[in-house]
Amino acid sequence: MVSRRNYFTITVIMIVVFFMFQFTNAVLEGWDGYEENAYAQDRESLAGRGSAYQQEMKESPDNSRERIVYIGRADGALGKVVYNWANYTKREAKIYNTIEEYAQAGEGTVPAMLAVDAEHIDWEQASVCERLEEWVEKGADLVFCNLPEVSVIEESQKLRKLLGIKEVRKEETTVEGIHLYEGFFLGGEVVYRTEDEEEAEKRQDMELSFPWYSLSSDTEAYMRGIPEKEMDVKDYPPVIWRKRFHNAQVFAVNGDYMEDAAGLGILAAMSAETKDYELYPVVNAQNMVIMNCPGMASENKEEMEAQYGQSMAEMFRNIAWPSIVSVYRRNTLGLSCMLAPQYDYGDDQFPSQTELEFYMKRLKEQSAEAGLSGESVSDTPIGQKLDEDERFVKKSLPDYRFSSFYAGELTELELDSVFGEEDILEAVRTVARDYDGGSEVVGYQSEHITSQSILSDGATYTYREDFRMRGVQTALGYSSVGMDLSRAVYPADVQDEIDRMISDFSWNVRTNWKNFSAFSGTTLSESDQRIRNFLTLDYEEKREGNTILLDFTGMGDSAWFVLRTDGERISHIEGGDFTMLEENAYLIEADQAHVAIEL
């Protein structure tokens, strides 16, 4: 039996606890700051395109800066990969249309790397192989970004020797999958193969048919095809490999893997293989972008009732949002939601102020960013759409300024027309774009606005996307994975059902990004700041004994670098800090202009 004194004490405690929770909720409601965007800044005060590193202005007569020579079309996919990689890593790049043009230029110094588009070279000229051999003997590492026709390789013993090819086993073979070995890309070993037919149909988009070459014993393969028949692994069809010469190394890529953003990582990995250590700058930003989420008008009612038994607003509150938060909390990526006040601006449904306030509070609680989407399913001109969005947002959030924008399917002309003219975009500092197949992953949209690619669709993730993601992580320490929730409102097939989308997205992000958790999770605006710092950065490094001395200049207070070693470990660092990414790979945070790394 409870005494009167104990009863009174329990009652008082319950009342105190009740009022404490009420007070806490009141504070959250009144003081959480969701009405303003902490990321919003005057974009003209930020580092602009004119401040970015430009290799054309940084030629080094004293040869202190590594020089890359590319032979092929400057405007081709491979030429852009080489140029962008050189620019990101602050190297000097020279591009020549032909080997003869490069030879006639009479450059006195040997480049650190000579990359060639084999399809752009006239292999009938007898002097081609001799010139390539000569440059390799002088110490230039040679990269075949692709390979000549099989018939050319069969007919040229010199070319086979240069490539480390013992014989042509088959002009074309088809494999069951691709094996990327540990130590080439960051993120470890991965096998792109599955025996599940449904899974293979959904994910397998690697190049599975290619020529089969037998390699000589002085080669090392980094990626091979997995044949149908069992055999010794060293006989598997090679995809990426190298042959070591006395003064340099020759790398070969058997396929089109160098033609998109993955090529940045391939070049970074090859460069690291040629040295005792490799130190290069990275962005260090990992984004999770949910596009067109949430929608705030109850649209497509019949489809919503048929698919989910509830309205669009209820589907977002009851299914989509809790699932997104769950995925976000179980990984290390930063979260940005690109709001879609309406999808269809031609119907009679209007967005709800209550829904806007609800999600702005929830995003603030999760330390996530609210950006704005430029997409709609109607034919409403983009200017009219943004005007309607502005009228809607200003009613509840008169002081909110968006700092990130999702371009969706807007053209360059449409983007140019709205920036500077639409008040709702006056503080936008970065544009997130769907990946376009190129190699300029991060850069400038205009003088004061950056552009960053959403590299992967996490809801329909394929093997080629994974390979590209690992390549970009290796080269830039950057990743951006997205999911477009407008598909769940206007589904084209069963793959667009919200439960399936969220399930696939959750599995892909938790599984495929787990080895990159040492990189920082960022919102799009946080990523923007790091991109600006990365693009303005310039640096010099040298080694004295067991110490690497790094000096950098730029617009930011900190800079990030990846250090890859050949068995050495960091024992001490001054002027910064380090995190081990994996064996022989470290993330360096430099917070002073001069850094000393002891190995």
TIDRENTI-775466 format. One record per residue (C-alpha): chain; residue in three letters; z, x, y. Coordinates in pm, whole numbers, plus 50000, padded with zeros to 5 digits. Layout:
residues N
<rec A,ala,<Z,X,Y>>
...
***
This chain:
residues 599
<rec A,met,<50000,50000,50000>>
<rec A,val,<49903,50137,50346>>
<rec A,ser,<50184,50156,50596>>
<rec A,arg,<50145,50017,50948>>
<rec A,arg,<50150,50369,51091>>
<rec A,asn,<49874,50491,50856>>
<rec A,tyr,<49674,50173,50918>>
<rec A,phe,<49700,50227,51293>>
<rec A,thr,<49599,50594,51256>>
<rec A,ile,<49295,50509,51041>>
<rec A,thr,<49187,50241,51288>>
<rec A,val,<49209,50481,51583>>
<rec A,ile,<49008,50745,51399>>
<rec A,met,<48736,50492,51310>>
<rec A,ile,<48715,50377,51673>>
<rec A,val,<48692,50738,51796>>
<rec A,val,<48419,50822,51543>>
<rec A,phe,<48229,50506,51637>>
<rec A,phe,<48231,50590,52006>>
<rec A,met,<48141,50952,51935>>
<rec A,phe,<47827,50842,51750>>
<rec A,gln,<47745,50589,52021>>
<rec A,phe,<47787,50854,52287>>
<rec A,thr,<47570,51100,52092>>
<rec A,asn,<47293,50843,52057>>
<rec A,ala,<47319,50760,52426>>
<rec A,val,<47283,51126,52515>>
<rec A,leu,<46982,51164,52285>>
<rec A,glu,<46821,50855,52437>>
<rec A,gly,<46887,50953,52797>>
<rec A,trp,<46875,51331,52805>>
<rec A,asp,<46633,51442,52535>>
<rec A,gly,<46358,51521,52787>>
<rec A,tyr,<46071,51359,52601>>
<rec A,glu,<45933,51226,52933>>
<rec A,glu,<45810,51574,53031>>
<rec A,asn,<45618,51845,52848>>
<rec A,ala,<45799,52179,52845>>
<rec A,tyr,<45472,52357,52761>>
<rec A,ala,<45288,52230,53070>>
<rec A,gln,<45204,52503,53320>>
<rec A,asp,<44952,52569,53591>>
<rec A,arg,<44682,52711,53364>>
<rec A,glu,<44537,52922,53644>>
<rec A,ser,<44862,53121,53644>>
<rec A,leu,<44805,53221,53280>>
<rec A,ala,<44598,53515,53157>>
<rec A,gly,<44233,53408,53184>>
<rec A,arg,<43907,53515,53029>>
<rec A,gly,<43862,53783,53294>>
<rec A,ser,<44181,53953,53173>>
<rec A,ala,<44070,53970,52809>>
<rec A,tyr,<43979,54298,52642>>
<rec A,gln,<43605,54363,52655>>
<rec A,gln,<43474,54638,52436>>
<rec A,glu,<43171,54689,52661>>
<rec A,met,<43409,54816,52930>>
<rec A,lys,<43612,55035,52696>>
<rec A,glu,<43373,55299,52563>>
<rec A,ser,<43560,55621,52496>>
<rec A,pro,<43376,55948,52564>>
<rec A,asp,<43667,56139,52408>>
<rec A,asn,<43613,55950,52078>>
<rec A,ser,<43973,55825,52079>>
<rec A,arg,<43854,55471,52010>>
<rec A,glu,<43705,55392,51669>>
<rec A,arg,<43336,55311,51685>>
<rec A,ile,<43156,55065,51457>>
<rec A,val,<42780,55060,51420>>
<rec A,tyr,<42602,54752,51284>>
<rec A,ile,<42239,54743,51180>>
<rec A,gly,<42091,54394,51180>>
<rec A,arg,<42043,54097,51410>>
<rec A,ala,<42301,54080,51689>>
<rec A,asp,<42273,53700,51703>>
<rec A,gly,<42298,53654,51325>>
<rec A,ala,<42615,53546,51146>>
<rec A,leu,<42688,53897,51015>>
<rec A,gly,<42631,54058,51354>>
<rec A,lys,<42878,53816,51513>>
<rec A,val,<43138,53888,51243>>
<rec A,val,<43118,54263,51305>>
<rec A,tyr,<43122,54220,51683>>
<rec A,asn,<43418,53978,51681>>
<rec A,trp,<43617,54194,51440>>
<rec A,ala,<43560,54500,51659>>
<rec A,asn,<43662,54304,51967>>
<rec A,tyr,<43977,54161,51807>>
<rec A,thr,<44086,54505,51683>>
<rec A,lys,<43991,54675,52015>>
<rec A,arg,<43722,54894,51864>>
<rec A,glu,<43388,54985,52015>>
<rec A,ala,<43085,54822,51850>>
<rec A,lys,<42720,54921,51875>>
<rec A,ile,<42447,54701,51730>>
<rec A,tyr,<42098,54818,51642>>
<rec A,asn,<41813,54609,51511>>
<rec A,thr,<41686,54869,51261>>
<rec A,ile,<41791,55198,51103>>
<rec A,glu,<41507,55369,51291>>
<rec A,glu,<41638,55237,51622>>
<rec A,tyr,<41983,55376,51546>>
<rec A,ala,<41840,55712,51436>>
<rec A,gln,<41631,55736,51754>>
<rec A,ala,<41935,55661,51971>>
<rec A,gly,<42053,56011,51885>>
<rec A,glu,<42424,55936,51897>>
<rec A,gly,<42610,56261,51868>>
<rec A,thr,<42920,56132,51695>>
<rec A,val,<42952,55980,51350>>
<rec A,pro,<43084,55620,51354>>
<rec A,ala,<43401,55532,51169>>
<rec A,met,<43211,55254,50994>>
<rec A,leu,<42844,55175,50951>>
<rec A,ala,<42779,54813,50849>>
<rec A,val,<42434,54693,50744>>
<rec A,asp,<42263,54362,50680>>
<rec A,ala,<42072,54462,50366>>
<rec A,glu,<41836,54166,50399>>
<rec A,his,<41727,54294,50741>>
<rec A,ile,<41630,54643,50624>>
<rec A,asp,<41284,54753,50513>>
<rec A,trp,<41368,54911,50178>>
<rec A,glu,<41006,55014,50118>>
<rec A,gln,<41056,55301,50361>>
<rec A,ala,<41152,55605,50154>>
<rec A,ser,<41369,55749,50431>>
<rec A,val,<41614,55454,50442>>
<rec A,cys,<41838,55564,50154>>
<rec A,glu,<41821,55928,50263>>
<rec A,arg,<41947,55837,50610>>
<rec A,leu,<42227,55624,50472>>
<rec A,glu,<42329,55907,50238>>
<rec A,glu,<42323,56149,50529>>
<rec A,trp,<42561,55934,50737>>
<rec A,val,<42796,55892,50440>>
<rec A,glu,<42799,56268,50385>>
<rec A,lys,<42895,56312,50751>>
<rec A,gly,<43195,56085,50701>>
<rec A,ala,<43083,55734,50801>>
<rec A,asp,<43219,55462,50573>>
<rec A,leu,<42926,55239,50478>>
<rec A,val,<42953,54861,50434>>
<rec A,phe,<42677,54658,50270>>
<rec A,cys,<42758,54315,50418>>
<rec A,asn,<42522,54176,50155>>
<rec A,leu,<42289,54327,49897>>
<rec A,pro,<41911,54377,49879>>
<rec A,glu,<41702,54181,49631>>
<rec A,val,<41769,54267,49267>>
<rec A,ser,<41419,54410,49231>>
<rec A,val,<41486,54657,49514>>
<rec A,ile,<41804,54777,49345>>
<rec A,glu,<41630,54807,49006>>
<rec A,glu,<41352,55020,49151>>
<rec A,ser,<41566,55260,49358>>
<rec A,gln,<41785,55510,49177>>
<rec A,lys,<41912,55646,49512>>
<rec A,leu,<42024,55299,49619>>
<rec A,arg,<42199,55237,49288>>
<rec A,lys,<42380,55569,49321>>
<rec A,leu,<42484,55483,49677>>
<rec A,leu,<42619,55144,49567>>
<rec A,gly,<42783,55272,49249>>
<rec A,ile,<42565,55051,49031>>
<rec A,lys,<42505,55187,48681>>
<rec A,glu,<42256,54918,48579>>
<rec A,val,<42139,54565,48649>>
<rec A,arg,<42284,54364,48364>>
<rec A,lys,<42133,54028,48465>>
<rec A,glu,<41926,53919,48760>>
<rec A,glu,<42148,53613,48781>>
<rec A,thr,<42457,53495,48598>>
<rec A,thr,<42679,53192,48640>>
<rec A,val,<43056,53236,48613>>
<rec A,glu,<43343,52992,48565>>
<rec A,gly,<43548,53116,48859>>
<rec A,ile,<43630,53401,49094>>
<rec A,his,<43925,53643,49069>>
<rec A,leu,<44049,53803,49393>>
<rec A,tyr,<44272,54097,49305>>
<rec A,glu,<44605,54180,49464>>
<rec A,gly,<44615,54430,49748>>
<rec A,phe,<44285,54349,49921>>
<rec A,phe,<44369,54042,50130>>
<rec A,leu,<44724,53966,50236>>
<rec A,gly,<44878,53690,50025>>
<rec A,gly,<44843,53844,49683>>
<rec A,glu,<44620,53776,49385>>
<rec A,val,<44445,53441,49337>>
<rec A,val,<44213,53295,49073>>
<rec A,tyr,<43962,53035,49193>>
<rec A,arg,<43912,52849,48868>>
<rec A,thr,<44041,52536,48700>>
<rec A,glu,<43973,52377,48363>>
<rec A,asp,<44042,52029,48501>>
<rec A,glu,<43700,51870,48573>>
<rec A,glu,<43831,51639,48844>>
<rec A,glu,<44012,51926,49015>>
<rec A,ala,<43706,52150,48987>>
<rec A,glu,<43484,51885,49144>>
<rec A,lys,<43728,51853,49434>>
<rec A,arg,<43795,52224,49498>>
<rec A,gln,<43533,52454,49345>>
<rec A,asp,<43288,52557,49616>>
<rec A,met,<43281,52933,49563>>
<rec A,glu,<42949,53107,49498>>
<rec A,leu,<42934,53107,49116>>
<rec A,ser,<42576,53227,49056>>
<rec A,phe,<42481,53579,49157>>
<rec A,pro,<42331,53903,49015>>
<rec A,trp,<42539,54083,48752>>
<rec A,tyr,<42571,54459,48803>>
<rec A,ser,<42749,54711,48583>>
<rec A,leu,<42940,54958,48797>>
<rec A,ser,<42989,55331,48749>>
<rec A,ser,<43331,55473,48666>>
<rec A,asp,<43392,55601,49022>>
<rec A,thr,<43407,55249,49168>>
<rec A,glu,<43688,55001,49229>>
<rec A,ala,<43638,54624,49230>>
<rec A,tyr,<43839,54394,49457>>
<rec A,met,<43685,54065,49346>>
<rec A,arg,<43498,53969,49030>>
<rec A,gly,<43347,53664,48868>>
<rec A,ile,<43509,53525,48554>>
<rec A,pro,<43242,53483,48282>>
<rec A,glu,<43241,53211,48018>>
<rec A,lys,<43268,53460,47729>>
<rec A,glu,<43572,53680,47679>>
<rec A,met,<43517,54050,47750>>
<rec A,asp,<43684,54352,47902>>
<rec A,val,<43785,54277,48263>>
<rec A,lys,<43608,54589,48389>>
<rec A,asp,<43282,54437,48268>>
<rec A,tyr,<43324,54113,48466>>
<rec A,pro,<43046,54060,48725>>
<rec A,pro,<43162,54234,49045>>
<rec A,val,<43159,54054,49381>>
<rec A,ile,<43329,54299,49619>>
<rec A,trp,<43372,54667,49535>>
<rec A,arg,<43367,55020,49668>>
<rec A,lys,<43240,55359,49557>>
<rec A,arg,<43427,55668,49673>>
<rec A,phe,<43229,55969,49796>>
<rec A,his,<43368,56305,49902>>
<rec A,asn,<43380,56235,50277>>
<rec A,ala,<43355,55855,50293>>
<rec A,gln,<43339,55533,50097>>
<rec A,val,<43068,55274,50037>>
<rec A,phe,<43160,54905,50013>>
<rec A,ala,<42941,54625,49878>>
<rec A,val,<42957,54244,49898>>
<rec A,asn,<42756,54060,49634>>
<rec A,gly,<42708,53722,49804>>
<rec A,asp,<42745,53550,50140>>
<rec A,tyr,<43123,53594,50181>>
<rec A,met,<43085,53804,50497>>
<rec A,glu,<42900,53538,50695>>
<rec A,asp,<43193,53327,50816>>
<rec A,ala,<43547,53393,50940>>
<rec A,ala,<43645,53536,50600>>
<rec A,gly,<43429,53835,50696>>
<rec A,leu,<43692,53935,50953>>
<rec A,gly,<43944,53978,50672>>
<rec A,ile,<43697,54157,50447>>
<rec A,leu,<43629,54416,50718>>
<rec A,ala,<44002,54449,50791>>
<rec A,ala,<44079,54503,50422>>
<rec A,met,<43795,54755,50380>>
<rec A,ser,<43909,54950,50684>>
<rec A,ala,<44263,54965,50544>>
<rec A,glu,<44127,55098,50214>>
<rec A,thr,<43970,55397,50390>>
<rec A,lys,<44292,55531,50547>>
<rec A,asp,<44644,55642,50461>>
<rec A,tyr,<44761,55365,50694>>
<rec A,glu,<44605,55099,50914>>
<rec A,leu,<44770,54949,51224>>
<rec A,tyr,<44599,54665,51411>>
<rec A,pro,<44698,54376,51642>>
<rec A,val,<44737,54017,51525>>
<rec A,val,<44806,53679,51688>>
<rec A,asn,<45103,53584,51467>>
<rec A,ala,<45071,53204,51490>>
<rec A,gln,<45072,52939,51217>>
<rec A,asn,<44980,52583,51321>>
<rec A,met,<44998,52249,51145>>
<rec A,val,<44790,51998,51342>>
<rec A,ile,<44794,51626,51269>>
<rec A,met,<44493,51479,51444>>
<rec A,asn,<44471,51121,51571>>
<rec A,cys,<44836,51060,51495>>
<rec A,pro,<44989,50828,51561>>
<rec A,gly,<44760,50546,51656>>
<rec A,met,<44944,50297,51877>>
<rec A,ala,<44731,49983,51858>>
<rec A,ser,<44724,49755,51553>>
<rec A,glu,<44355,49792,51471>>
<rec A,asn,<44139,49721,51167>>
<rec A,lys,<44388,49454,51058>>
<rec A,glu,<44207,49322,50751>>
<rec A,glu,<44162,49670,50604>>
<rec A,met,<44524,49761,50678>>
<rec A,glu,<44655,49448,50506>>
<rec A,ala,<44425,49501,50208>>
<rec A,gln,<44513,49871,50169>>
<rec A,tyr,<44880,49880,50265>>
<rec A,gly,<45004,49523,50304>>
<rec A,gln,<45113,49595,50660>>
<rec A,ser,<44976,49655,51007>>
<rec A,met,<44855,49992,51133>>
<rec A,ala,<45168,50042,51344>>
<rec A,glu,<45389,49963,51043>>
<rec A,met,<45189,50199,50820>>
<rec A,phe,<45240,50484,51066>>
<rec A,arg,<45614,50415,51103>>
<rec A,asn,<45693,50341,50739>>
<rec A,ile,<45462,50577,50552>>
<rec A,ala,<45277,50832,50766>>
<rec A,trp,<45546,50957,51002>>
<rec A,pro,<45829,51003,50746>>
<rec A,ser,<45584,51184,50517>>
<rec A,ile,<45465,51416,50794>>
<rec A,val,<45823,51507,50885>>
<rec A,ser,<45898,51576,50518>>
<rec A,val,<45599,51809,50486>>
<rec A,tyr,<45683,51981,50814>>
<rec A,arg,<46044,52049,50716>>
<rec A,arg,<45938,52200,50382>>
<rec A,asn,<45716,52472,50529>>
<rec A,thr,<45728,52727,50810>>
<rec A,leu,<45429,52609,51017>>
<rec A,gly,<45474,52464,51366>>
<rec A,leu,<45382,52098,51422>>
<rec A,ser,<45143,51950,51679>>
<rec A,cys,<45042,51582,51677>>
<rec A,met,<44730,51492,51872>>
<rec A,leu,<44796,51136,51994>>
<rec A,ala,<44535,50864,51964>>
<rec A,pro,<44651,50575,52185>>
<rec A,gln,<44355,50376,52054>>
<rec A,tyr,<44082,50431,51798>>
<rec A,asp,<43850,50148,51897>>
<rec A,tyr,<43818,50099,52272>>
<rec A,gly,<43574,49813,52223>>
<rec A,asp,<43807,49565,52047>>
<rec A,asp,<44075,49337,52191>>
<rec A,gln,<44372,49538,52060>>
<rec A,phe,<44575,49747,52303>>
<rec A,pro,<44826,50027,52245>>
<rec A,ser,<45199,49958,52257>>
<rec A,gln,<45435,50123,52506>>
<rec A,thr,<45715,50082,52251>>
<rec A,glu,<45523,50287,51996>>
<rec A,leu,<45450,50560,52250>>
<rec A,glu,<45816,50597,52345>>
<rec A,phe,<45925,50589,51981>>
<rec A,tyr,<45696,50876,51877>>
<rec A,met,<45755,51087,52187>>
<rec A,lys,<46128,51080,52106>>
<rec A,arg,<46066,51159,51740>>
<rec A,leu,<45836,51451,51825>>
<rec A,lys,<46093,51591,52064>>
<rec A,glu,<46361,51568,51795>>
<rec A,gln,<46139,51774,51560>>
<rec A,ser,<46058,52036,51829>>
<rec A,ala,<45695,51935,51780>>
<rec A,glu,<45422,51910,52043>>
<rec A,ala,<45243,51596,52155>>
<rec A,gly,<44882,51669,52244>>
<rec A,leu,<44594,51431,52315>>
<rec A,ser,<44296,51353,52094>>
<rec A,gly,<43947,51314,52236>>
<rec A,glu,<43819,51102,51946>>
<rec A,ser,<43744,50731,51919>>
<rec A,val,<43553,50519,51668>>
<rec A,ser,<43375,50318,51938>>
<rec A,asp,<43083,50418,52159>>
<rec A,thr,<43307,50429,52464>>
<rec A,pro,<43211,50723,52690>>
<rec A,ile,<43469,51001,52685>>
<rec A,gly,<43542,50965,53056>>
<rec A,gln,<43623,50595,53018>>
<rec A,lys,<43835,50662,52711>>
<rec A,leu,<44043,50922,52895>>
<rec A,asp,<44084,50693,53197>>
<rec A,glu,<44226,50422,52971>>
<rec A,asp,<44452,50672,52796>>
<rec A,glu,<44584,50788,53131>>
<rec A,arg,<44664,50435,53251>>
<rec A,phe,<44848,50367,52926>>
<rec A,val,<45052,50692,52917>>
<rec A,lys,<45148,50683,53285>>
<rec A,lys,<45320,50344,53250>>
<rec A,ser,<45600,50491,53038>>
<rec A,leu,<45560,50863,53105>>
<rec A,pro,<45445,50909,53466>>
<rec A,asp,<45543,51279,53465>>
<rec A,tyr,<45407,51380,53124>>
<rec A,arg,<45126,51639,53131>>
<rec A,phe,<44937,51719,52811>>
<rec A,ser,<44883,52091,52751>>
<rec A,ser,<44674,52072,52430>>
<rec A,phe,<44363,51870,52347>>
<rec A,tyr,<44178,51800,52022>>
<rec A,ala,<43802,51808,52077>>
<rec A,gly,<43701,51624,51760>>
<rec A,glu,<43326,51561,51768>>
<rec A,leu,<43284,51609,52143>>
<rec A,thr,<42992,51831,52240>>
<rec A,glu,<43016,52131,52470>>
<rec A,leu,<42847,51925,52741>>
<rec A,glu,<43102,51645,52705>>
<rec A,leu,<43392,51891,52713>>
<rec A,asp,<43258,52058,53026>>
<rec A,ser,<43221,51719,53190>>
<rec A,val,<43583,51610,53140>>
<rec A,phe,<43776,51929,53219>>
<rec A,gly,<43835,51947,53590>>
<rec A,glu,<43739,51582,53640>>
<rec A,glu,<43995,51387,53434>>
<rec A,asp,<44350,51396,53571>>
<rec A,ile,<44501,51346,53226>>
<rec A,leu,<44360,51687,53125>>
<rec A,glu,<44458,51879,53439>>
<rec A,ala,<44731,52075,53254>>
<rec A,val,<44545,52126,52925>>
<rec A,arg,<44549,52496,52848>>
<rec A,thr,<44405,52504,52495>>
<rec A,val,<44145,52312,52295>>
<rec A,ala,<44183,52273,51918>>
<rec A,arg,<43848,52243,51743>>
<rec A,asp,<43730,52177,51392>>
<rec A,tyr,<43605,52496,51229>>
<rec A,asp,<43233,52542,51301>>
<rec A,gly,<43150,52802,51033>>
<rec A,gly,<43151,53098,51272>>
<rec A,ser,<43375,53401,51317>>
<rec A,glu,<43512,53346,51669>>
<rec A,val,<43836,53190,51547>>
<rec A,val,<44024,53224,51876>>
<rec A,gly,<43879,53280,52222>>
<rec A,tyr,<43820,53117,52557>>
<rec A,gln,<43667,52772,52609>>
<rec A,ser,<43643,52845,52982>>
<rec A,glu,<43798,53087,53230>>
<rec A,his,<44145,52931,53202>>
<rec A,ile,<44135,52731,52875>>
<rec A,thr,<44154,52888,52530>>
<rec A,ser,<43989,52764,52212>>
<rec A,gln,<44144,52783,51866>>
<rec A,ser,<43994,52673,51537>>
<rec A,ile,<44151,52436,51286>>
<rec A,leu,<44036,52640,50987>>
<rec A,ser,<44134,52413,50698>>
<rec A,asp,<44149,52044,50614>>
<rec A,gly,<44475,52033,50423>>
<rec A,ala,<44399,51694,50268>>
<rec A,thr,<44072,51809,50104>>
<rec A,tyr,<44145,52180,50059>>
<rec A,thr,<43880,52380,49869>>
<rec A,tyr,<43868,52729,49719>>
<rec A,arg,<43631,52855,49989>>
<rec A,glu,<43874,52729,50255>>
<rec A,asp,<44153,52916,50080>>
<rec A,phe,<43948,53236,50070>>
<rec A,arg,<43868,53196,50441>>
<rec A,met,<44231,53125,50525>>
<rec A,arg,<44345,53441,50347>>
<rec A,gly,<44077,53645,50522>>
<rec A,val,<44181,53522,50867>>
<rec A,gln,<44549,53571,50786>>
<rec A,thr,<44466,53930,50689>>
<rec A,ala,<44264,53999,51004>>
<rec A,leu,<44450,53797,51268>>
<rec A,gly,<44784,53676,51130>>
<rec A,tyr,<44662,53332,51238>>
<rec A,ser,<44619,53002,51060>>
<rec A,ser,<44567,52639,51157>>
<rec A,val,<44561,52361,50899>>
<rec A,gly,<44486,52003,50998>>
<rec A,met,<44487,51647,50871>>
<rec A,asp,<44299,51363,51040>>
<rec A,leu,<44491,51037,50998>>
<rec A,ser,<44215,50822,51144>>
<rec A,arg,<44066,50844,50794>>
<rec A,ala,<44361,50641,50663>>
<rec A,val,<44295,50365,50918>>
<rec A,tyr,<43919,50356,50859>>
<rec A,pro,<43897,50477,50495>>
<rec A,ala,<43559,50564,50347>>
<rec A,asp,<43686,50595,49987>>
<rec A,val,<44004,50624,49780>>
<rec A,gln,<44052,50986,49895>>
<rec A,asp,<44132,50847,50240>>
<rec A,glu,<44428,50635,50130>>
<rec A,ile,<44738,50751,50313>>
<rec A,asp,<44950,50818,50003>>
<rec A,arg,<44680,51036,49848>>
<rec A,met,<44610,51220,50173>>
<rec A,ile,<44976,51300,50232>>
<rec A,ser,<45032,51401,49870>>
<rec A,asp,<44736,51641,49870>>
<rec A,phe,<44827,51777,50212>>
<rec A,ser,<45189,51838,50113>>
<rec A,trp,<45093,52018,49791>>
<rec A,asn,<44827,52235,49955>>
<rec A,val,<45043,52346,50248>>
<rec A,arg,<45353,52419,50039>>
<rec A,thr,<45154,52604,49770>>
<rec A,asn,<44885,52796,49954>>
<rec A,trp,<45072,52896,50270>>
<rec A,lys,<45398,53006,50108>>
<rec A,asn,<45301,53375,50096>>
<rec A,phe,<45251,53381,50475>>
<rec A,ser,<45591,53251,50578>>
<rec A,ala,<45677,53576,50760>>
<rec A,phe,<45429,53484,51032>>
<rec A,ser,<45562,53255,51307>>
<rec A,gly,<45521,52878,51300>>
<rec A,thr,<45390,52764,51639>>
<rec A,thr,<45277,52454,51823>>
<rec A,leu,<44929,52468,51973>>
<rec A,ser,<45063,52558,52317>>
<rec A,glu,<45287,52830,52173>>
<rec A,ser,<44987,52957,51978>>
<rec A,asp,<44785,52950,52301>>
<rec A,gln,<45027,53189,52470>>
<rec A,arg,<45009,53431,52178>>
<rec A,ile,<44630,53408,52172>>
<rec A,arg,<44615,53500,52541>>
<rec A,asn,<44849,53794,52483>>
<rec A,phe,<44641,53904,52184>>
<rec A,leu,<44310,53884,52372>>
<rec A,thr,<44437,54079,52675>>
<rec A,leu,<44607,54344,52461>>
<rec A,asp,<44486,54703,52446>>
<rec A,tyr,<44659,54981,52255>>
<rec A,glu,<44651,55339,52133>>
<rec A,glu,<44818,55485,51827>>
<rec A,lys,<44848,55823,51663>>
<rec A,arg,<45054,55982,51389>>
<rec A,glu,<45275,56285,51424>>
<rec A,gly,<45429,56389,51093>>
<rec A,asn,<45600,56083,50946>>
<rec A,thr,<45601,55890,51276>>
<rec A,ile,<45335,55651,51408>>
<rec A,leu,<45340,55637,51789>>
<rec A,leu,<45210,55309,51936>>
<rec A,asp,<45150,55237,52305>>
<rec A,phe,<45017,54902,52422>>
<rec A,thr,<44931,54726,52747>>
<rec A,gly,<44873,54357,52808>>
<rec A,met,<44993,54042,52980>>
<rec A,gly,<45278,53956,52738>>
<rec A,asp,<45622,54101,52688>>
<rec A,ser,<45569,54130,52311>>
<rec A,ala,<45280,54210,52083>>
<rec A,trp,<45240,54182,51706>>
<rec A,phe,<45067,54422,51470>>
<rec A,val,<45008,54447,51097>>
<rec A,leu,<45074,54784,50939>>
<rec A,arg,<44922,54847,50597>>
<rec A,thr,<45021,55164,50414>>
<rec A,asp,<44930,55346,50096>>
<rec A,gly,<45270,55351,49928>>
<rec A,glu,<45477,55454,50232>>
<rec A,arg,<45764,55239,50363>>
<rec A,ile,<45911,55194,50708>>
<rec A,ser,<46250,55364,50741>>
<rec A,his,<46315,55308,51110>>
<rec A,ile,<46149,55164,51420>>
<rec A,glu,<46220,55207,51792>>
<rec A,gly,<46082,54974,52057>>
<rec A,gly,<46043,54680,51823>>
<rec A,asp,<46123,54532,51486>>
<rec A,phe,<45947,54481,51154>>
<rec A,thr,<45926,54233,50868>>
<rec A,met,<45790,54312,50525>>
<rec A,leu,<45494,54085,50447>>
<rec A,glu,<45440,54218,50096>>
<rec A,glu,<45426,54556,49926>>
<rec A,asn,<45257,54808,50159>>
<rec A,ala,<45218,54554,50442>>
<rec A,tyr,<45445,54494,50742>>
<rec A,leu,<45449,54271,51049>>
<rec A,ile,<45547,54477,51355>>
<rec A,glu,<45689,54307,51665>>
<rec A,ala,<45656,54545,51959>>
<rec A,asp,<45880,54442,52248>>
<rec A,gln,<45848,54766,52443>>
<rec A,ala,<45534,54939,52567>>
<rec A,his,<45609,55244,52350>>
<rec A,val,<45696,55204,51982>>
<rec A,ala,<45782,55470,51724>>
<rec A,ile,<45751,55377,51357>>
<rec A,glu,<45902,55621,51107>>
<rec A,leu,<45763,55618,50752>>
***
